[in-house]
Amino acid sequence: MSWVLLILIVVSLGAGFYIWVRDYAKSSASHLVVESNKNSCSSASLDIVDVCQTSNLVLVDVENTGSLNVKGLMFSSLSLYNVVNNFEINDTLLVGQTRRFAVPKQGVVELFYVSPVIFSNGAFVKCPRVVASADKVPYCK
């Protein structure tokens, strides 16, 4: 009897947690659009000024070369053994501004990409087709 009661409690807690996580994810993503309007991303542009890697980070200097303020950055890297790492930062990068970011990594990074997230028409818009990239990322000196 105690085993049945214990299993019912665990299943109930799991179902409640699942519902809470699902609702939280929906509410968090309600203002996020992935490039639904290509015109909104056409004025966004980034450039990688400098990039190097340490044992656990990629240090990258990113410049906003577009005509829109960037509200976030999406980083993606491909390691020597085809491990893909994705990392997002919610931080404003003003037009013409250059900033250094420390991005966590796994393995030896061969290719590194960064894309902007902008604010347009009342929503955050990811622009995955607007990409600045670097290959053969060297180790920091």
Residue frames as a rotation matrix with the C-alpha (Angstrom) as fourth column:
MET 1
0.565 0.825 0.000 0.00
0.825 -0.565 0.000 0.00
0.000 0.000 -1.000 0.00
SER 2
0.462 -0.462 -0.757 2.82
0.151 -0.800 0.581 2.41
-0.874 -0.383 -0.300 0.85
TRP 3
-0.623 -0.702 0.346 4.49
0.432 0.060 0.900 1.69
-0.653 0.710 0.265 -2.52
VAL 4
-0.110 0.682 0.723 1.32
0.975 -0.066 0.211 2.55
0.192 0.729 -0.658 -4.40
LEU 5
0.805 0.402 -0.437 0.94
0.527 -0.823 0.212 5.77
-0.274 -0.400 -0.874 -2.42
LEU 6
0.033 -0.897 -0.441 4.59
0.160 -0.430 0.888 6.66
-0.987 -0.100 0.129 -3.03
ILE 7
-0.663 -0.249 0.706 4.26
0.693 0.152 0.705 6.07
-0.283 0.956 0.072 -6.80
LEU 8
0.337 0.868 0.366 1.07
0.920 -0.386 0.069 8.19
0.201 0.314 -0.928 -6.94
ILE 9
0.691 -0.144 -0.709 2.84
0.285 -0.847 0.450 11.06
-0.665 -0.512 -0.544 -5.15
VAL 10
-0.385 -0.921 -0.056 5.84
0.229 -0.154 0.961 10.90
-0.894 0.357 0.270 -7.50
VAL 11
-0.469 0.291 0.834 3.65
0.883 0.121 0.454 10.78
0.031 0.949 -0.313 -10.62
SER 12
0.644 0.759 -0.094 1.56
0.765 -0.641 0.062 13.71
-0.013 -0.112 -0.994 -9.33
LEU 13
0.405 -0.583 -0.705 4.66
0.116 -0.732 0.672 15.80
-0.907 -0.354 -0.228 -8.62
GLY 14
-0.625 -0.666 0.407 6.11
0.445 0.123 0.887 14.96
-0.641 0.736 0.219 -12.04
ALA 15
-0.086 0.690 0.719 2.89
0.977 -0.083 0.196 15.91
0.195 0.719 -0.667 -13.84
GLY 16
0.798 0.386 -0.463 2.66
0.517 -0.833 0.198 19.17
-0.309 -0.397 -0.864 -11.90
PHE 17
-0.004 -0.901 -0.434 6.28
0.111 -0.432 0.895 20.02
-0.994 -0.045 0.101 -12.68
TYR 18
-0.606 -0.174 0.776 5.75
0.740 0.234 0.630 19.24
-0.292 0.956 -0.013 -16.37
ILE 19
0.379 0.843 0.382 2.71
0.906 -0.423 0.035 21.53
0.192 0.333 -0.923 -16.57
TRP 20
0.711 -0.171 -0.682 4.55
0.255 -0.842 0.476 24.33
-0.656 -0.512 -0.555 -14.78
VAL 21
-0.374 -0.927 -0.025 7.60
0.231 -0.120 0.966 24.07
-0.898 0.355 0.259 -17.09
ARG 22
-0.385 0.306 0.871 5.41
0.922 0.152 0.355 23.96
-0.024 0.940 -0.341 -20.22
ASP 23
0.695 0.718 0.040 3.46
0.716 -0.696 0.054 27.08
0.066 -0.009 -0.998 -19.18
TYR 24
0.460 -0.618 -0.638 6.64
0.138 -0.660 0.738 28.90
-0.877 -0.428 -0.219 -18.16
ALA 25
-0.572 -0.702 0.424 8.28
0.496 0.116 0.861 28.14
-0.654 0.702 0.282 -21.53
LYS 26
-0.026 0.653 0.757 5.20
0.980 -0.135 0.149 29.32
0.200 0.745 -0.636 -23.43
SER 27
0.870 0.388 -0.305 5.03
0.460 -0.862 0.215 32.59
-0.179 -0.327 -0.928 -21.50
SER 28
0.149 -0.900 -0.410 8.78
0.146 -0.390 0.909 33.20
-0.978 -0.195 0.074 -21.86
ALA 29
-0.718 -0.487 0.498 8.74
0.495 0.145 0.857 32.64
-0.489 0.861 0.137 -25.60
SER 30
0.265 0.949 0.172 5.55
0.821 -0.129 -0.556 34.57
-0.505 0.288 -0.813 -26.31
HIS 31
0.777 -0.006 -0.629 7.48
-0.166 -0.966 -0.197 37.70
-0.607 0.258 -0.752 -27.36
LEU 32
-0.303 -0.953 0.027 10.08
-0.315 0.127 0.941 35.87
-0.899 0.277 -0.339 -29.43
VAL 33
0.859 0.502 -0.101 9.84
-0.222 0.188 -0.957 35.64
-0.461 0.844 0.273 -33.20
VAL 34
-0.098 -0.907 0.409 12.37
0.320 0.360 0.876 33.92
-0.942 0.217 0.255 -35.46
GLU 35
-0.824 -0.409 -0.393 12.81
-0.144 -0.519 0.842 36.18
-0.548 0.751 0.369 -38.47
SER 36
-0.056 0.893 0.447 9.17
0.671 0.365 -0.645 36.20
-0.739 0.264 -0.619 -39.51
ASN 37
0.950 0.308 -0.046 9.73
0.192 -0.696 -0.692 39.40
-0.245 0.649 -0.720 -41.45
LYS 38
0.286 -0.914 0.289 12.98
0.958 0.269 -0.096 39.47
0.009 0.305 0.952 -43.44
ASN 39
0.318 -0.133 0.939 12.83
0.315 -0.919 -0.237 43.28
0.894 0.371 -0.250 -43.67
SER 40
0.955 0.070 0.287 13.23
-0.232 -0.422 0.876 43.63
0.183 -0.904 -0.387 -39.89
CYS 41
0.633 -0.762 0.138 16.59
0.396 0.472 0.788 41.80
-0.665 -0.444 0.600 -40.01
SER 42
0.597 -0.399 0.695 17.92
0.740 -0.059 -0.670 43.53
0.309 0.915 0.260 -43.12
SER 43
0.606 -0.357 0.711 19.30
-0.284 -0.932 -0.226 46.46
0.743 -0.065 -0.666 -41.08
ALA 44
0.832 -0.329 0.446 21.05
-0.382 0.242 0.892 44.22
-0.402 -0.913 0.076 -38.55
SER 45
0.663 -0.690 -0.289 24.71
-0.027 0.365 -0.931 43.42
0.748 0.625 0.224 -39.04
LEU 46
0.872 -0.447 0.199 27.55
-0.200 0.045 0.979 42.15
-0.446 -0.894 -0.050 -36.85
ASP 47
0.530 -0.784 -0.323 31.29
-0.351 0.144 -0.925 41.76
0.772 0.604 -0.199 -37.28
ILE 48
0.877 -0.383 -0.290 33.75
0.463 0.515 0.721 39.63
-0.127 -0.767 0.629 -35.31
VAL 49
0.786 -0.607 0.114 36.66
-0.563 -0.781 -0.271 41.96
0.253 0.149 -0.956 -34.61
ASP 50
-0.408 -0.913 -0.002 38.79
-0.793 0.356 -0.493 39.45
0.451 -0.200 -0.870 -32.67
VAL 51
0.771 0.632 0.084 38.32
-0.597 0.669 0.443 35.90
0.224 -0.391 0.893 -31.44
CYS 52
-0.436 -0.842 -0.318 40.40
-0.595 0.535 -0.600 33.37
0.675 -0.072 -0.734 -29.52
GLN 53
0.651 0.688 -0.321 39.78
-0.259 0.599 0.758 30.37
0.714 -0.410 0.568 -27.27
THR 54
-0.305 -0.634 0.711 40.96
-0.947 0.122 -0.297 29.15
0.102 -0.764 -0.637 -23.90
SER 55
-0.990 -0.128 -0.066 40.43
-0.120 0.986 -0.115 25.69
0.080 -0.106 -0.991 -22.44
ASN 56
-0.548 0.834 -0.063 36.75
0.772 0.475 -0.423 26.38
-0.323 -0.280 -0.904 -21.65
LEU 57
0.311 0.653 -0.690 35.80
0.269 -0.757 -0.595 29.73
-0.911 -0.001 -0.412 -23.25
VAL 58
-0.104 -0.290 0.951 35.73
0.966 -0.256 0.028 31.51
0.235 0.922 0.307 -26.57
LEU 59
-0.095 -0.003 -0.995 36.60
0.454 -0.890 -0.041 35.18
-0.886 -0.455 0.086 -26.10
VAL 60
-0.248 0.123 0.961 35.07
0.963 -0.078 0.258 37.18
0.107 0.989 -0.100 -28.92
ASP 61
-0.634 0.054 -0.771 34.94
0.108 -0.982 -0.157 40.91
-0.766 -0.183 0.617 -29.67
VAL 62
-0.215 0.684 0.697 31.71
0.971 0.225 0.078 41.66
-0.104 0.694 -0.713 -31.54
GLU 63
-0.890 -0.047 -0.454 30.93
0.013 -0.997 0.079 44.96
-0.456 0.064 0.888 -33.27
ASN 64
0.147 0.972 0.183 27.42
0.631 0.051 -0.774 46.09
-0.762 0.230 -0.606 -34.18
THR 65
-0.844 -0.529 -0.085 27.93
0.232 -0.505 0.831 47.33
-0.483 0.682 0.549 -37.75
GLY 66
-0.364 0.800 0.477 24.22
0.885 0.138 0.444 47.59
0.289 0.584 -0.759 -38.57
SER 67
-0.693 0.193 0.694 21.78
-0.122 -0.981 0.151 50.45
0.710 0.020 0.703 -38.15
LEU 68
0.504 0.862 0.048 19.74
-0.273 0.106 0.956 48.80
0.819 -0.496 0.288 -35.33
ASN 69
-0.206 -0.488 0.848 20.56
-0.976 0.037 -0.215 48.27
0.074 -0.872 -0.483 -31.68
VAL 70
-0.242 0.039 -0.969 21.07
-0.169 0.982 0.082 44.56
0.955 0.183 -0.232 -30.99
LYS 71
0.321 0.506 0.801 19.14
-0.870 -0.176 0.460 43.28
0.374 -0.845 0.383 -27.96
GLY 72
0.577 -0.182 0.796 20.81
-0.395 0.791 0.467 39.87
-0.715 -0.584 0.385 -27.76
LEU 73
-0.110 -0.685 -0.720 23.35
-0.991 0.132 0.026 37.61
0.077 0.716 -0.694 -29.40
MET 74
0.891 0.311 0.331 23.14
-0.315 0.948 -0.043 33.98
-0.327 -0.066 0.943 -30.48
PHE 75
-0.089 -0.981 -0.174 26.51
-0.973 0.048 0.225 32.22
-0.212 0.189 -0.959 -30.50
SER 76
0.935 0.290 0.204 27.13
-0.240 0.941 -0.237 28.88
-0.261 0.173 0.950 -32.16
SER 77
-0.012 -0.985 -0.174 30.34
-0.970 -0.031 0.241 26.91
-0.242 0.172 -0.955 -32.47
LEU 78
0.933 0.159 -0.323 31.45
-0.264 0.913 -0.313 23.70
0.245 0.377 0.893 -34.10
SER 79
0.421 -0.808 0.412 34.29
-0.622 0.073 0.779 21.80
-0.660 -0.584 -0.472 -32.50
LEU 80
-0.441 -0.766 -0.467 36.96
-0.886 0.291 0.361 19.66
-0.141 0.573 -0.807 -34.09
TYR 81
-0.984 0.084 0.156 34.89
0.083 0.996 -0.015 16.52
-0.157 -0.001 -0.988 -33.38
ASN 82
-0.636 0.754 0.166 31.59
0.093 -0.139 0.986 17.95
0.766 0.642 0.018 -34.72
VAL 83
-0.314 0.539 -0.781 30.18
0.940 0.064 -0.334 18.96
-0.130 -0.840 -0.527 -31.33
VAL 84
-0.250 0.338 0.907 27.80
0.373 -0.831 0.412 21.91
0.893 0.442 0.082 -31.75
ASN 85
-0.510 0.098 -0.854 27.46
0.821 -0.239 -0.518 24.41
-0.255 -0.966 0.041 -28.91
ASN 86
-0.076 0.547 0.834 24.77
0.481 -0.712 0.511 27.09
0.873 0.440 -0.209 -28.84
PHE 87
-0.404 -0.094 -0.910 24.70
0.884 -0.297 -0.361 29.94
-0.237 -0.950 0.203 -26.34
GLU 88
0.176 0.533 0.828 22.52
0.625 -0.710 0.325 33.05
0.761 0.460 -0.458 -26.12
ILE 89
-0.678 -0.365 -0.638 23.20
0.716 -0.525 -0.461 36.31
-0.166 -0.769 0.617 -24.31
ASN 90
0.453 0.833 0.317 20.48
0.825 -0.527 0.204 38.88
0.337 0.169 -0.926 -23.63
ASP 91
-0.030 -0.553 -0.832 22.54
0.631 -0.656 0.413 42.06
-0.775 -0.513 0.369 -23.66
THR 92
0.902 0.427 -0.061 22.23
0.250 -0.633 -0.733 45.29
-0.351 0.646 -0.678 -25.65
LEU 93
-0.294 -0.940 0.173 24.90
0.744 -0.112 0.659 46.14
-0.600 0.322 0.732 -28.20
LEU 94
0.438 0.498 -0.749 24.39
0.057 -0.846 -0.530 49.68
-0.897 0.189 -0.399 -29.49
VAL 95
0.932 -0.075 0.354 25.03
0.354 -0.015 -0.935 50.73
0.075 0.997 0.013 -33.10
GLY 96
0.528 -0.809 0.257 28.79
-0.308 -0.465 -0.830 51.05
0.791 0.359 -0.494 -33.64
GLN 97
0.447 -0.321 0.835 29.63
-0.885 -0.024 0.465 49.55
-0.129 -0.947 -0.295 -30.25
THR 98
0.100 -0.489 -0.866 32.21
-0.292 0.818 -0.496 46.76
0.951 0.303 -0.061 -29.82
ARG 99
0.379 0.043 0.924 32.19
-0.925 0.057 0.376 44.49
-0.037 -0.997 0.062 -26.75
ARG 100
-0.647 -0.617 -0.448 33.98
-0.566 0.782 -0.260 41.36
0.511 0.085 -0.856 -25.61
PHE 101
0.523 0.808 0.271 31.93
-0.836 0.424 0.350 38.31
0.168 -0.409 0.897 -24.70
ALA 102
-0.706 -0.650 0.280 33.05
-0.698 0.705 -0.124 35.11
-0.117 -0.283 -0.952 -22.98
VAL 103
0.344 0.836 -0.428 31.19
-0.902 0.421 0.098 32.16
0.262 0.352 0.898 -24.48
PRO 104
0.079 -0.292 0.953 31.38
-0.594 0.754 0.280 28.68
-0.801 -0.588 -0.114 -22.90
LYS 105
0.234 -0.063 -0.970 32.64
-0.917 0.317 -0.242 25.93
0.323 0.946 0.016 -25.19
GLN 106
0.600 -0.134 0.789 33.36
-0.260 0.900 0.351 22.21
-0.757 -0.416 0.505 -25.38
GLY 107
0.495 -0.473 0.729 36.34
0.757 0.646 -0.095 20.84
-0.426 0.599 0.678 -27.27
VAL 108
-0.596 -0.749 -0.290 38.57
0.386 -0.583 0.714 22.66
-0.704 0.314 0.637 -29.74
VAL 109
0.451 0.838 -0.308 36.47
0.168 -0.419 -0.892 25.20
-0.877 0.350 -0.330 -31.65
GLU 110
-0.501 -0.554 0.665 37.01
0.741 0.123 0.660 25.20
-0.447 0.824 0.349 -35.41
LEU 111
-0.529 0.428 0.733 34.07
0.452 -0.589 0.670 27.37
0.719 0.685 0.118 -36.56
PHE 112
-0.591 0.322 -0.739 32.40
0.657 -0.340 -0.673 30.15
-0.468 -0.884 -0.011 -34.59
TYR 113
-0.454 0.557 0.695 29.24
0.561 -0.428 0.709 32.09
0.693 0.712 -0.118 -35.51
VAL 114
-0.709 0.359 -0.608 27.29
0.425 -0.470 -0.773 34.97
-0.563 -0.806 0.180 -34.01
SER 115
-0.464 0.674 0.575 23.82
0.613 -0.224 0.757 36.24
0.639 0.704 -0.310 -35.00
PRO 116
-0.943 0.084 0.323 21.80
-0.249 -0.821 -0.513 39.17
0.222 -0.564 0.795 -33.66
VAL 117
-0.241 0.936 -0.257 18.49
0.967 0.254 0.016 39.34
0.080 -0.244 -0.966 -31.82
ILE 118
-0.923 -0.037 0.382 16.68
0.083 -0.991 0.105 42.64
0.375 0.129 0.918 -32.43
PHE 119
-0.465 0.830 -0.306 13.51
0.491 -0.045 -0.870 44.28
-0.736 -0.555 -0.387 -31.16
SER 120
-0.980 0.161 -0.119 11.03
-0.185 -0.499 0.846 44.99
0.077 0.851 0.519 -33.95
ASN 121
-0.327 0.942 -0.069 7.27
-0.413 -0.077 0.908 45.59
0.850 0.326 0.414 -34.01
GLY 122
0.280 0.480 0.831 6.91
-0.928 -0.087 0.363 44.90
0.247 -0.873 0.421 -30.28
ALA 123
0.986 0.045 0.158 8.72
-0.086 0.961 0.264 41.54
-0.140 -0.274 0.952 -30.34
PHE 124
0.049 -0.994 0.096 12.23
-0.606 0.046 0.795 40.15
-0.794 -0.097 -0.600 -30.06
VAL 125
0.925 0.246 -0.288 13.28
-0.369 0.415 -0.832 38.82
-0.085 0.876 0.475 -33.47
LYS 126
0.195 -0.863 0.465 16.06
0.062 0.484 0.873 36.28
-0.979 -0.142 0.148 -33.97
CYS 127
0.720 -0.048 -0.692 18.01
-0.665 -0.335 -0.668 36.81
-0.200 0.941 -0.273 -37.20
PRO 128
0.455 -0.571 0.684 19.81
0.048 0.783 0.621 33.49
-0.889 -0.249 0.383 -37.85
ARG 129
0.658 -0.203 0.725 20.57
0.752 0.226 -0.619 34.40
-0.039 0.953 0.302 -41.47
VAL 130
0.737 -0.489 0.467 22.55
-0.348 -0.866 -0.358 37.48
0.580 0.102 -0.808 -40.41
VAL 131
0.896 -0.419 -0.149 25.81
0.422 0.697 0.579 35.81
-0.138 -0.582 0.801 -39.43
ALA 132
0.461 -0.887 0.020 29.35
-0.841 -0.444 -0.308 36.87
0.282 0.126 -0.951 -38.61
SER 133
0.997 -0.069 -0.031 31.74
0.074 0.974 0.216 33.94
0.015 -0.218 0.976 -38.58
ALA 134
0.213 -0.977 0.030 35.31
-0.976 -0.212 0.045 32.95
-0.037 -0.038 -0.999 -37.86
ASP 135
0.945 0.034 -0.325 37.08
-0.077 0.990 -0.121 29.72
0.317 0.140 0.938 -38.72
LYS 136
0.195 -0.892 -0.407 40.22
0.629 0.432 -0.646 28.12
0.753 -0.130 0.646 -37.31
VAL 137
0.841 0.215 0.497 39.78
-0.203 -0.725 0.658 29.94
0.502 -0.654 -0.566 -33.99
PRO 138
-0.095 -0.977 -0.190 43.27
0.000 0.191 -0.982 30.36
0.995 -0.094 -0.018 -32.44
TYR 139
0.327 0.080 -0.942 44.17
0.902 0.270 0.336 29.89
0.281 -0.960 0.016 -28.79
CYS 140
0.947 0.063 0.315 44.54
-0.025 -0.964 0.266 33.06
0.320 -0.259 -0.911 -26.73
LYS 141
0.062 -0.997 -0.052 48.07
0.395 0.073 -0.916 34.24
0.917 0.036 0.398 -26.00
